[in-house]
């Protein structure tokens, strides 16, 4: 199973929506047209389905996505952020007293 983010066309027909629901089990939703789904098939199968505006797998830029409302946009940005590269922190994996790291402030 693979998680993908689906963005549907605003006026998807009930029959097309039912077919999408059979192919992609929703695991997280923000609206009736934007949701995360677990899929067993490749994303190309979903991309070819009527009613699907976009299938996002994690590497896409937010600017290239269809028009979304504020809540949907925040949901999509959060989902994409969780799949982005891990933040590199200064001193990651080192003991707290390894130079040049400083120990935490001592409380009197």
Secondary structure, 3 states (H helix, E strand, C coil): CEEEEEEECCCCCHHHHHHHHHHCEEEEECCCCEEEEEECCCHHHHHCCCCEEEEECCCCCHHHCCCCCHHHHHHHHHHHHHCCCCCCCCCCCCCCCCCCCCCCCCCC
